[in-house]
Amino acid sequence: MGVVSPVDRDRAPKQDRSRATRQRLLEAAVACLAEHGWAGSTVSVVAERAGVSRGAAQHHFPTREDLFTAAVEYVAEERSLALRALFPQGAAGDRRAVVSALVDLYTGPLFRAALHLWVAASNEEQLRSRVTELEARVGRETHRIAVDLLGADESGPGVRETVQGLLDMARGLGLANLLTDDRPRRDRVVAQWAALLEQNLGR
């Protein structure tokens, strides 16, 4: 067994601290974007919320665009992991639970933050290409998760479109939820979509 040098001993805690700082910044950025929108979410505001200096924030993310696109991507990945973890053995037998979980994906702070980023990207040329690429990647991953959890066979006619329609519906419910939390209506829509999936996807 080799001897660990003092330099290596110091490097590991520094790397751990660096990772922890980066994660705090990403989580703070998403929270700020969801609460204050793009205009109210500066690097300084995020750094203060994360409890780090502005210089430390810029060390990890040189530009504001770097920070916010990385933040939304980070939480999107976390939500994808969480969605899979809800159904570790798969969930083809309970499609209503899958539909409900997918709708929840679009009614939390991540979706609110992403929406602010989309609006900003429509006016900010530098941001647009990054957000477009990010959303395409997140959309593909969410679609793959939905297909797996629903036990859908996309080789069948209309199956891919049915799954995509479910995700589009979930996004629409997320938009409606920005203004009012109409859970009873949302639950009825979820139940109806689960019934439609049973008819269209089969077993």
N, CA, C and O of each residue as an XYZ file, in Angstrom:
812
protein
N       0.852     -1.197      0.000
C       0.000      0.000      0.000
C       0.886      1.244      0.000
O       1.756      1.380      0.860
N       0.672      2.164     -0.966
C       1.531      3.333     -1.078
C       1.256      4.369     -0.002
O       0.214      4.360      0.652
N       2.219      5.258      0.159
C       2.085      6.345      1.124
C       1.407      7.527      0.439
O       1.813      7.930     -0.651
N       0.387      8.080      1.068
C      -0.320      9.242      0.525
C       0.418     10.498      0.935
O       0.647     10.731      2.122
N       0.790     11.302     -0.038
C       1.556     12.513      0.262
C       0.654     13.578      0.875
O      -0.558     13.552      0.666
N       1.223     14.508      1.624
C       0.425     15.611      2.186
C      -0.309     16.404      1.106
O      -1.420     16.888      1.324
N       0.339     16.533     -0.083
C      -0.297     17.282     -1.176
C      -1.589     16.578     -1.607
O      -2.621     17.220     -1.807
N      -1.513     15.221     -1.749
C      -2.710     14.471     -2.137
C      -3.788     14.543     -1.067
O      -4.979     14.601     -1.370
N      -3.342     14.537      0.228
C      -4.319     14.626      1.328
C      -5.047     15.958      1.284
O      -6.245     16.022      1.561
N      -4.332     17.022      0.939
C      -4.951     18.348      0.859
C      -5.872     18.461     -0.351
O      -6.907     19.126     -0.301
N      -5.470     17.790     -1.454
C      -6.213     17.959     -2.704
C      -7.633     17.402     -2.592
O      -8.582     18.006     -3.092
N      -7.774     16.252     -1.937
C      -9.100     15.623     -1.844
C     -10.121     16.502     -1.129
O     -11.214     16.710     -1.656
N      -9.793     17.035      0.079
C     -10.769     17.930      0.721
C     -11.082     19.167     -0.112
O     -12.216     19.644     -0.114
N     -10.069     19.694     -0.829
C     -10.307     20.876     -1.674
C     -11.269     20.538     -2.803
O     -12.147     21.334     -3.138
N     -11.101     19.342     -3.395
C     -12.012     18.925     -4.461
C     -13.422     18.737     -3.930
O     -14.401     19.091     -4.587
N     -13.512     18.169     -2.719
C     -14.835     17.988     -2.097
C     -15.504     19.336     -1.852
O     -16.695     19.506     -2.112
N     -14.723     20.295     -1.348
C     -15.274     21.630     -1.086
C     -15.693     22.304     -2.386
O     -16.715     22.989     -2.439
N     -14.896     22.107     -3.433
C     -15.212     22.705     -4.724
C     -16.516     22.143     -5.281
O     -17.347     22.885     -5.803
N     -16.689     20.817     -5.165
C     -17.930     20.192     -5.637
C     -19.127     20.689     -4.832
O     -20.194     20.953     -5.386
N     -18.938     20.814     -3.516
C     -20.032     21.272     -2.653
C     -20.413     22.715     -2.994
O     -21.595     23.058     -3.029
N     -19.404     23.557     -3.246
C     -19.663     24.953     -3.614
C     -20.413     25.023     -4.934
O     -21.364     25.791     -5.077
N     -19.983     24.221     -5.891
C     -20.641     24.218     -7.209
C     -22.107     23.795     -7.074
O     -22.992     24.390     -7.689
N     -22.352     22.765     -6.268
C     -23.731     22.298     -6.097
C     -24.595     23.355     -5.419
O     -25.745     23.558     -5.808
N     -24.049     24.032     -4.405
C     -24.812     25.105     -3.734
C     -25.161     26.212     -4.718
O     -26.272     26.743     -4.695
N     -24.219     26.558     -5.576
C     -24.466     27.607     -6.568
C     -25.565     27.189     -7.546
O     -26.441     27.988     -7.877
N     -25.518     25.938     -8.006
C     -26.524     25.463     -8.953
C     -27.919     25.467     -8.327
O     -28.884     25.916     -8.946
N     -28.014     24.967     -7.103
C     -29.316     24.931     -6.423
C     -29.831     26.345     -6.143
O     -31.024     26.613     -6.285
N     -28.932     27.242     -5.748
C     -29.327     28.632     -5.489
C     -29.775     29.315     -6.776
O     -30.714     30.111     -6.761
N     -29.112     29.011     -7.888
C     -29.476     29.623     -9.165
C     -30.879     29.212     -9.588
O     -31.660     30.050    -10.039
N     -31.205     27.940     -9.447
C     -32.549     27.474     -9.814
C     -33.601     28.113     -8.916
O     -34.653     28.540     -9.393
N     -33.318     28.179     -7.606
C     -34.273     28.792     -6.677
C     -34.495     30.263     -7.013
O     -35.629     30.742     -6.996
N     -33.419     30.975     -7.317
C     -33.542     32.406     -7.666
C     -34.320     32.584     -8.960
O     -35.176     33.462     -9.061
N     -34.023     31.751     -9.945
C     -34.709     31.865    -11.233
C     -36.199     31.600    -11.076
O     -37.025     32.284    -11.681
N     -36.543     30.601    -10.259
C     -37.954     30.270    -10.035
C     -38.673     31.388     -9.287
O     -39.840     31.668     -9.562
N     -37.982     32.027     -8.342
C     -38.626     33.043     -7.495
C     -38.607     34.441     -8.112
O     -39.576     35.191     -7.988
N     -37.498     34.791     -8.778
C     -37.301     36.180     -9.213
C     -37.253     36.371    -10.721
O     -37.242     37.504    -11.202
N     -37.225     35.257    -11.486
C     -37.128     35.394    -12.933
C     -35.716     35.748    -13.359
O     -34.827     35.920    -12.525
N     -35.517     35.854    -14.668
C     -34.196     36.124    -15.223
C     -33.671     37.501    -14.810
O     -32.510     37.640    -14.424
N     -34.530     38.509    -14.895
C     -34.083     39.879    -14.610
C     -33.591     40.040    -13.170
O     -32.657     40.799    -12.910
N     -34.227     39.319    -12.233
C     -33.848     39.470    -10.829
C     -32.806     38.481    -10.348
O     -32.470     38.449     -9.165
N     -32.292     37.669    -11.270
C     -31.341     36.622    -10.876
C     -29.958     36.918    -11.449
O     -29.608     36.460    -12.537
N     -29.191     37.682    -10.704
C     -27.824     37.984    -11.116
C     -26.854     37.022    -10.429
O     -27.228     36.312     -9.495
N     -25.621     37.008    -10.895
C     -24.601     36.166    -10.274
C     -24.409     36.566     -8.818
O     -24.224     35.706     -7.957
N     -24.451     37.863     -8.537
C     -24.276     38.340     -7.156
C     -25.386     37.848     -6.240
O     -25.128     37.438     -5.108
N     -26.627     37.887     -6.732
C     -27.776     37.421     -5.946
C     -27.645     35.930     -5.664
O     -27.889     35.479     -4.546
N     -27.264     35.180     -6.669
C     -27.103     33.730     -6.498
C     -25.970     33.426     -5.527
O     -26.108     32.566     -4.657
N     -24.848     34.130     -5.674
C     -23.699     33.895     -4.791
C     -24.073     34.167     -3.342
O     -23.707     33.405     -2.447
N     -24.802     35.255     -3.110
C     -25.215     35.586     -1.744
C     -26.124     34.498     -1.179
O     -25.979     34.096     -0.025
N     -27.055     34.028     -1.994
C     -27.967     32.976     -1.526
C     -27.206     31.681     -1.224
O     -27.542     30.959     -0.285
N     -26.191     31.401     -2.023
C     -25.407     30.176     -1.834
C     -24.387     30.310     -0.712
O     -23.798     29.319     -0.280
N     -24.178     31.544     -0.238
C     -23.222     31.762      0.843
C     -21.782     31.734      0.388
O     -20.893     31.344      1.144
N     -21.544     32.154     -0.871
C     -20.170     32.208     -1.380
C     -19.915     33.592     -1.975
O     -20.845     34.366     -2.199
N     -18.657     33.884     -2.222
C     -18.317     35.188     -2.795
C     -18.646     35.206     -4.290
O     -18.769     34.160     -4.927
N     -18.784     36.416     -4.829
C     -19.058     36.542     -6.264
C     -17.885     35.982     -7.064
O     -18.074     35.375     -8.118
N     -16.669     36.195     -6.549
C     -15.476     35.671     -7.218
C     -15.483     34.151     -7.285
O     -15.117     33.560     -8.301
N     -15.906     33.525     -6.185
C     -15.981     32.060     -6.158
C     -17.004     31.560     -7.168
O     -16.790     30.551     -7.840
N     -18.130     32.286     -7.268
C     -19.158     31.903     -8.242
C     -18.608     31.993     -9.663
O     -18.840     31.102    -10.480
N     -17.885     33.065     -9.955
C     -17.355     33.246    -11.302
C     -16.194     32.298    -11.607
O     -15.894     32.030    -12.770
N     -15.545     31.795    -10.560
C     -14.509     30.783    -10.766
C     -15.143     29.520    -11.346
O     -14.581     28.894    -12.244
N     -16.309     29.151    -10.832
C     -16.995     27.953    -11.317
C     -17.751     28.215    -12.610
O     -17.787     27.364    -13.499
N     -18.354     29.392    -12.715
C     -19.187     29.729    -13.874
C     -18.813     31.133    -14.351
O     -19.307     32.121    -13.807
N     -17.948     31.229    -15.359
C     -17.438     32.534    -15.796
C     -18.513     33.531    -16.234
O     -18.342     34.738    -16.068
N     -19.634     33.025    -16.799
C     -20.684     33.943    -17.251
C     -22.020     33.585    -16.612
O     -22.218     32.480    -16.108
N     -22.912     34.538    -16.648
C     -24.268     34.323    -16.124
C     -24.974     33.197    -16.887
O     -25.677     32.376    -16.298
N     -24.772     33.176    -18.213
C     -25.396     32.137    -19.035
C     -24.875     30.759    -18.648
O     -25.642     29.799    -18.586
N     -23.562     30.655    -18.386
C     -22.980     29.376    -17.943
C     -23.676     28.890    -16.669
O     -24.045     27.721    -16.558
N     -23.846     29.795    -15.723
C     -24.422     29.450    -14.432
C     -25.849     28.930    -14.569
O     -26.180     27.877    -14.025
N     -26.696     29.660    -15.293
C     -28.112     29.300    -15.308
C     -28.432     28.102    -16.197
O     -29.315     27.310    -15.868
N     -27.727     27.958    -17.316
C     -27.981     26.762    -18.111
C     -27.480     25.521    -17.364
O     -28.126     24.474    -17.408
N     -26.346     25.628    -16.685
C     -25.837     24.496    -15.890
C     -26.775     24.176    -14.740
O     -26.959     23.008    -14.397
N     -27.367     25.194    -14.143
C     -28.262     24.984    -13.004
C     -29.520     24.223    -13.405
O     -29.910     23.266    -12.736
N     -30.151     24.645    -14.488
C     -31.368     23.966    -14.923
C     -31.049     22.540    -15.372
O     -31.826     21.621    -15.114
N     -29.917     22.356    -16.038
C     -29.515     21.016    -16.458
C     -29.262     20.117    -15.247
O     -29.665     18.954    -15.234
N     -28.601     20.657    -14.245
C     -28.302     19.886    -13.030
C     -29.585     19.391    -12.358
O     -29.699     18.212    -12.021
N     -30.530     20.277    -12.170
C     -31.752     19.871    -11.484
C     -32.597     18.955    -12.376
O     -33.281     18.061    -11.877
N     -32.551     19.176    -13.687
C     -33.271     18.280    -14.594
C     -32.738     16.856    -14.466
O     -33.506     15.895    -14.445
N     -31.428     16.733    -14.381
C     -30.825     15.410    -14.207
C     -31.231     14.806    -12.868
O     -31.522     13.613    -12.780
N     -31.250     15.634    -11.828
C     -31.653     15.151    -10.509
C     -33.106     14.669    -10.522
O     -33.434     13.650     -9.915
N     -33.974     15.413    -11.219
C     -35.381     15.017    -11.283
C     -35.553     13.729    -12.099
O     -36.411     12.905    -11.782
N     -34.738     13.556    -13.150
C     -34.803     12.316    -13.922
C     -34.421     11.132    -13.048
O     -35.073     10.089    -13.091
N     -33.368     11.289    -12.257
C     -32.953     10.226    -11.336
C     -34.047      9.941    -10.314
O     -34.327      8.785     -9.995
N     -34.660     11.003     -9.807
C     -35.722     10.842     -8.812
C     -36.928     10.133     -9.415
O     -37.558      9.308     -8.753
N     -37.255     10.449    -10.668
C     -38.397      9.820    -11.329
C     -38.154      8.324    -11.498
O     -39.044      7.513    -11.244
N     -36.949      7.963    -11.925
C     -36.619      6.545    -12.067
C     -36.643      5.848    -10.707
O     -37.071      4.699    -10.595
N     -36.183      6.552     -9.682
C     -36.111      5.950     -8.345
C     -37.498      5.667     -7.769
O     -37.643      4.803     -6.904
N     -38.527      6.394     -8.243
C     -39.889      6.140     -7.769
C     -40.376      4.756     -8.178
O     -41.205      4.151     -7.498
N     -39.848      4.261     -9.302
C     -40.299      2.972     -9.846
C     -39.081      2.103    -10.166
O     -38.817      1.815    -11.333
N     -38.344      1.686     -9.145
C     -37.101      0.941     -9.393
C     -37.313     -0.374    -10.137
O     -36.403     -0.838    -10.824
N     -38.482     -0.982    -10.017
C     -38.760     -2.247    -10.703
C     -39.584     -2.043    -11.975
O     -40.091     -3.005    -12.552
N     -39.718     -0.764    -12.416
C     -40.592     -0.487    -13.550
C     -42.014     -0.266    -13.046
O     -42.320     -0.557    -11.890
N     -42.889      0.253    -13.924
C     -44.240      0.582    -13.454
C     -45.298      0.369    -14.529
O     -46.308      1.072    -14.553
N     -45.073     -0.593    -15.418
C     -46.052     -0.814    -16.497
C     -47.414     -1.210    -15.950
O     -48.430     -1.033    -16.622
N     -47.440     -1.744    -14.732
C     -48.703     -2.168    -14.155
C     -49.494     -1.046    -13.518
O     -50.654     -1.245    -13.155
N     -48.901      0.126    -13.370
C     -49.609      1.240    -12.725
C     -49.360      2.512    -13.521
O     -48.606      3.392    -13.104
N     -49.998      2.588    -14.658
C     -49.747      3.724    -15.554
C     -50.273      5.033    -14.986
O     -49.737      6.099    -15.286
N     -51.313      4.962    -14.174
C     -51.799      6.201    -13.572
C     -50.728      6.826    -12.671
O     -50.557      8.045    -12.658
N     -50.007      5.980    -11.916
C     -48.936      6.491    -11.061
C     -47.831      7.134    -11.891
O     -47.253      8.143    -11.489
N     -47.539      6.548    -13.049
C     -46.515      7.108    -13.936
C     -46.967      8.462    -14.480
O     -46.198      9.423    -14.478
N     -48.216      8.534    -14.944
C     -48.738      9.805    -15.465
C     -48.681     10.870    -14.377
O     -48.265     11.999    -14.637
N     -49.089     10.526    -13.176
C     -49.075     11.473    -12.065
C     -47.654     11.956    -11.772
O     -47.439     13.143    -11.526
N     -46.676     11.025    -11.797
C     -45.283     11.397    -11.528
C     -44.738     12.311    -12.615
O     -43.992     13.246    -12.326
N     -45.110     12.046    -13.869
C     -44.655     12.896    -14.971
C     -45.254     14.297    -14.874
O     -44.575     15.289    -15.135
N     -46.530     14.369    -14.497
C     -47.155     15.683    -14.325
C     -46.466     16.449    -13.194
O     -46.234     17.653    -13.308
N     -46.141     15.753    -12.106
C     -45.441     16.405    -10.996
C     -44.106     16.984    -11.440
O     -43.654     18.000    -10.912
N     -43.472     16.327    -12.421
C     -42.186     16.800    -12.942
C     -42.307     18.221    -13.504
O     -41.350     18.995    -13.480
N     -43.500     18.544    -14.009
C     -43.712     19.850    -14.650
C     -44.427     20.863    -13.749
O     -44.790     21.943    -14.216
N     -44.632     20.541    -12.488
C     -45.325     21.488    -11.620
C     -44.465     21.940    -10.447
O     -44.971     22.559     -9.511
N     -43.175     21.638    -10.488
C     -42.275     22.041     -9.411
C     -41.419     23.233     -9.790
O     -41.599     23.814    -10.861
N     -40.486     23.604     -8.919
C     -39.636     24.775     -9.155
C     -38.729     24.643    -10.370
O     -38.353     25.650    -10.970
N     -38.368     23.402    -10.747
C     -37.530     23.234    -11.935
C     -38.234     23.770    -13.169
O     -37.639     24.504    -13.958
N     -39.503     23.405    -13.340
C     -40.233     23.854    -14.524
C     -40.387     25.369    -14.505
O     -40.253     26.028    -15.536
N     -40.667     25.916    -13.330
C     -40.810     27.375    -13.213
C     -39.502     28.074    -13.603
O     -39.508     29.082    -14.310
N     -38.390     27.523    -13.131
C     -37.083     28.098    -13.469
C     -36.802     27.959    -14.962
O     -36.333     28.899    -15.604
N     -37.093     26.775    -15.509
C     -36.851     26.551    -16.931
C     -37.687     27.501    -17.782
O     -37.217     27.984    -18.812
N     -38.912     27.770    -17.364
C     -39.783     28.675    -18.113
C     -39.184     30.077    -18.181
O     -39.194     30.713    -19.235
N     -38.663     30.554    -17.049
C     -38.006     31.869    -17.056
C     -36.805     31.861    -18.002
O     -36.533     32.850    -18.684
N     -36.096     30.744    -18.035
C     -34.938     30.640    -18.917
C     -35.379     30.659    -20.380
O     -34.715     31.275    -21.213
N     -36.493     29.991    -20.704
C     -37.006     29.996    -22.080
C     -37.369     31.416    -22.514
O     -37.033     31.844    -23.619
N     -38.060     32.141    -21.628
C     -38.475     33.505    -21.966
C     -37.245     34.383    -22.197
O     -37.197     35.164    -23.147
N     -36.254     34.245    -21.317
C     -35.023     35.024    -21.483
C     -34.326     34.659    -22.790
O     -33.817     35.531    -23.494
N     -34.305     33.361    -23.112
C     -33.617     32.898    -24.322
C     -34.280     33.423    -25.592
O     -33.624     33.580    -26.622
N     -35.586     33.695    -25.515
C     -36.265     34.211    -26.699
C     -35.792     35.620    -27.045
O     -35.958     36.073    -28.177
N     -35.198     36.316    -26.061
C     -34.714     37.680    -26.286
C     -33.192     37.805    -26.232
O     -32.636     38.824    -26.642
N     -32.513     36.760    -25.721
C     -31.058     36.808    -25.557
C     -30.416     35.830    -26.533
O     -30.497     34.616    -26.350
N     -29.777     36.367    -27.572
C     -29.197     35.522    -28.616
C     -28.171     34.542    -28.056
O     -28.143     33.377    -28.452
N     -27.315     35.017    -27.120
C     -26.271     34.162    -26.567
C     -26.852     32.976    -25.793
O     -26.271     31.892    -25.760
N     -27.985     33.204    -25.186
C     -28.611     32.181    -24.355
C     -29.416     31.183    -25.184
O     -29.564     30.024    -24.795
N     -29.935     31.635    -26.326
C     -30.915     30.838    -27.074
C     -30.369     29.478    -27.507
O     -31.025     28.455    -27.313
N     -29.165     29.465    -28.094
C     -28.630     28.198    -28.602
C     -28.376     27.217    -27.470
O     -28.592     26.016    -27.625
N     -27.915     27.727    -26.329
C     -27.651     26.853    -25.181
C     -28.943     26.250    -24.645
O     -29.021     25.051    -24.373
N     -29.948     27.096    -24.500
C     -31.210     26.621    -23.930
C     -31.907     25.660    -24.892
O     -32.488     24.663    -24.462
N     -31.852     25.955    -26.186
C     -32.458     25.071    -27.183
C     -31.825     23.686    -27.131
O     -32.519     22.669    -27.147
N     -30.497     23.663    -27.070
C     -29.783     22.378    -27.001
C     -30.106     21.648    -25.698
O     -30.330     20.437    -25.698
N     -30.127     22.388    -24.590
C     -30.428     21.799    -23.283
C     -31.825     21.198    -23.268
O     -32.007     20.062    -22.829
N     -32.814     21.949    -23.745
C     -34.191     21.468    -23.710
C     -34.378     20.246    -24.600
O     -35.149     19.346    -24.268
N     -33.679     20.211    -25.722
C     -33.775     19.043    -26.599
C     -33.225     17.809    -25.886
O     -33.800     16.725    -25.978
N     -32.120     17.979    -25.181
C     -31.505     16.852    -24.470
C     -32.386     16.379    -23.315
O     -32.597     15.180    -23.134
N     -32.895     17.332    -22.536
C     -33.772     16.993    -21.412
C     -35.062     16.348    -21.932
O     -35.561     15.389    -21.343
N     -35.594     16.874    -23.029
C     -36.816     16.326    -23.606
C     -36.632     14.886    -24.056
O     -37.507     14.049    -23.836
N     -35.487     14.589    -24.692
C     -35.221     13.213    -25.138
C     -35.127     12.265    -23.947
O     -35.657     11.155    -23.987
N     -34.454     12.706    -22.893
C     -34.296     11.865    -21.708
C     -35.649     11.607    -21.031
O     -35.944     10.481    -20.633
N     -36.465     12.660    -20.906
C     -37.789     12.491    -20.288
C     -38.650     11.541    -21.110
O     -39.385     10.722    -20.557
N     -38.556     11.656    -22.444
C     -39.320     10.762    -23.323
C     -38.876      9.315    -23.118
O     -39.711      8.415    -23.027
N     -37.561      9.088    -23.045
C     -37.051      7.723    -22.832
C     -37.552      7.150    -21.507
O     -37.960      5.991    -21.432
N     -37.514      7.981    -20.465
C     -37.990      7.530    -19.145
C     -39.474      7.172    -19.218
O     -39.899      6.138    -18.701
N     -40.254      8.036    -19.863
C     -41.701      7.779    -19.975
C     -41.976      6.472    -20.709
O     -42.818      5.682    -20.282
N     -41.269      6.247    -21.809
C     -41.448      5.012    -22.584
C     -41.137      3.797    -21.719
O     -41.890      2.823    -21.708
N     -40.014      3.861    -20.989
C     -39.618      2.730    -20.134
C     -40.653      2.470    -19.039
O     -41.069      1.332    -18.824
N     -41.061      3.535    -18.353
C     -41.964      3.364    -17.219
C     -43.361      2.916    -17.642
O     -44.036      2.188    -16.913
N     -43.784      3.353    -18.818
C     -45.119      2.979    -19.301
C     -45.130      1.612    -19.972
O     -46.194      1.067    -20.267
N     -43.936      1.056    -20.214
C     -43.880     -0.221    -20.920
C     -44.396     -0.088    -22.333
O     -45.049     -0.999    -22.843
N     -44.111      1.047    -22.984
C     -44.643      1.331    -24.318
C     -43.739      0.749    -25.397
O     -42.515      0.831    -25.299
N     -44.341      0.166    -26.420
C     -43.608     -0.360    -27.572
C     -43.752      0.642    -28.713
O     -44.791      0.705    -29.371
N     -42.701      1.422    -28.939
C     -42.793      2.504    -29.927
C     -42.776      2.027    -31.372
O     -42.884      2.833    -32.296
N     -42.639      0.709    -31.571
C     -42.723      0.208    -32.945
C     -44.179      0.156    -33.424
O     -44.445      0.036    -34.620
N     -45.114      0.249    -32.474
C     -46.528      0.233    -32.836
C     -46.969      1.579    -33.394
O     -46.403      2.609    -33.025
N     -47.963      1.595    -34.272
C     -48.423      2.863    -34.876
C     -49.006      3.821    -33.833
O     -49.861      3.447    -33.030
N     -48.528      5.044    -33.867
C     -49.064      6.086    -32.992
C     -48.570      6.053    -31.557
O     -48.914      6.941    -30.776
N     -47.765      5.046    -31.181
C     -47.346      4.943    -29.784
C     -46.400      6.078    -29.404
O     -46.552      6.690    -28.347
N     -45.434      6.355    -30.258
C     -44.492      7.441    -29.951
C     -45.241      8.761    -29.777
O     -44.969      9.521    -28.847
N     -46.183      9.023    -30.675
C     -46.963     10.269    -30.612
C     -47.833     10.315    -29.351
O     -48.046     11.382    -28.776
N     -48.332      9.153    -28.930
C     -49.150      9.097    -27.715
C     -48.324      9.472    -26.491
O     -48.773     10.240    -25.640
N     -47.109      8.922    -26.407
C     -46.226      9.245    -25.276
C     -45.846     10.720    -25.319
O     -45.835     11.388    -24.286
N     -45.530     11.238    -26.523
C     -45.168     12.648    -26.623
C     -46.350     13.546    -26.271
O     -46.182     14.598    -25.654
N     -47.549     13.116    -26.671
C     -48.750     13.875    -26.313
C     -48.939     13.946    -24.810
O     -49.356     14.977    -24.281
N     -48.630     12.842    -24.111
C     -48.693     12.840    -22.649
C     -47.755     13.887    -22.071
O     -48.140     14.636    -21.173
N     -46.528     13.945    -22.577
C     -45.555     14.912    -22.058
C     -45.975     16.347    -22.382
O     -45.795     17.251    -21.566
N     -46.535     16.548    -23.577
C     -47.024     17.887    -23.928
C     -48.172     18.299    -23.006
O     -48.258     19.452    -22.583
N     -49.061     17.332    -22.698
C     -50.162     17.614    -21.781
C     -49.618     17.977    -20.392
O     -50.088     18.924    -19.761
N     -48.620     17.212    -19.924
C     -48.034     17.475    -18.609
C     -47.424     18.872    -18.561
O     -47.534     19.572    -17.555
N     -46.782     19.269    -19.652
C     -46.200     20.616    -19.712
C     -47.297     21.680    -19.665
O     -47.133     22.719    -19.026
N     -48.396     21.420    -20.334
C     -49.519     22.359    -20.298
C     -50.090     22.508    -18.901
O     -50.426     23.614    -18.479
N     -50.203     21.397    -18.180
C     -50.673     21.474    -16.796
C     -49.685     22.242    -15.928
O     -50.076     22.950    -15.000
N     -48.402     22.094    -16.240
C     -47.386     22.851    -15.505
C     -47.534     24.341    -15.721
O     -47.366     25.127    -14.789
N     -47.850     24.738    -16.958
C     -48.071     26.160    -17.247
C     -49.284     26.681    -16.483
O     -49.242     27.766    -15.903
N     -50.368     25.898    -16.487
C     -51.581     26.318    -15.775
C     -51.307     26.452    -14.283
O     -51.883     27.312    -13.617
N     -50.431     25.604    -13.760
C     -50.132     25.598    -12.328
C     -49.350     26.837    -11.890
O     -49.284     27.144    -10.700
N     -48.757     27.553    -12.859
C     -48.024     28.777    -12.513
C     -48.960     29.832    -11.924
O     -48.554     30.643    -11.092
N     -50.208     29.810    -12.364
C     -51.170     30.827    -11.920
C     -52.051     30.340    -10.786
O     -52.282     31.061     -9.815
N     -52.545     29.111    -10.909
C     -53.428     28.571     -9.860
C     -53.122     27.095     -9.643
O     -52.832     26.362    -10.589
N     -53.190     26.680     -8.414
C     -52.983     25.272     -8.087
C     -54.345     24.574     -8.102
O     -55.016     24.464     -7.076
N     -54.733     24.110     -9.283
C     -56.054     23.487     -9.443
C     -55.884     21.968     -9.418
O     -56.095     21.297    -10.428
N     -55.507     21.436     -8.268
C     -55.182     20.010     -8.166
C     -56.359     19.085     -8.503
O     -56.160     18.086     -9.194
N     -57.590     19.391     -8.032
C     -58.699     18.482     -8.371
C     -58.872     18.300     -9.882
O     -59.061     17.181    -10.359
N     -58.806     19.412    -10.634
C     -58.937     19.298    -12.091
C     -57.764     18.514    -12.667
O     -57.935     17.695    -13.570
N     -56.564     18.775    -12.131
C     -55.376     18.077    -12.614
C     -55.496     16.568    -12.376
O     -55.106     15.767    -13.227
N     -56.031     16.192    -11.229
C     -56.198     14.767    -10.918
C     -57.166     14.101    -11.893
O     -56.969     12.950    -12.283
N     -58.214     14.830    -12.285
C     -59.171     14.264    -13.245
C     -58.518     14.069    -14.613
O     -58.755     13.069    -15.290
N     -57.693     15.041    -15.007
C     -56.988     14.932    -16.290
C     -56.011     13.758    -16.261
O     -55.899     13.012    -17.235
N     -55.309     13.598    -15.147
C     -54.368     12.481    -14.991
C     -55.110     11.152    -15.128
O     -54.640     10.247    -15.818
N     -56.270     11.032    -14.473
C     -57.051      9.796    -14.537
C     -57.499      9.502    -15.972
O     -57.460      8.357    -16.423
N     -57.924     10.548    -16.678
C     -58.373     10.366    -18.062
C     -57.225      9.933    -18.963
O     -57.392      9.052    -19.805
N     -56.065     10.550    -18.788
C     -54.907     10.193    -19.613
C     -54.456      8.768    -19.323
O     -54.074      8.042    -20.241
N     -54.496      8.362    -18.066
C     -54.126      6.986    -17.718
C     -55.061      6.000    -18.426
O     -54.612      4.970    -18.929
N     -56.359      6.314    -18.467
C     -57.330      5.454    -19.150
C     -57.047      5.401    -20.657
O     -57.120      4.335    -21.267
N     -56.724      6.556    -21.252
C     -56.401      6.598    -22.678
C     -55.161      5.776    -22.993
O     -55.103      5.094    -24.016
N     -54.160      5.844    -22.101
C     -52.944      5.073    -22.315
C     -53.219      3.577    -22.257
O     -52.652      2.814    -23.039
N     -54.069      3.153    -21.355
C     -54.413      1.740    -21.273
C     -55.039      1.273    -22.589
O     -54.765      0.170    -23.061
N     -55.875      2.119    -23.167
C     -56.530      1.767    -24.438
C     -55.546      1.746    -25.602
O     -55.622      0.878    -26.471
N     -54.609      2.720    -25.615
C     -53.740      2.896    -26.779
C     -52.428      2.115    -26.713
O     -51.860      1.766    -27.748
N     -51.955      1.844    -25.519
C     -50.667      1.161    -25.391
C     -50.819     -0.329    -25.197
O     -49.895     -1.090    -25.483
N     -51.979     -0.762    -24.711
C     -52.193     -2.179    -24.460
C     -51.297     -2.681    -23.349
O     -50.865     -1.909    -22.493
N     -51.024     -3.946    -23.362
C     -50.197     -4.556    -22.313
C     -48.903     -5.079    -22.892
O     -48.077     -5.626    -22.161
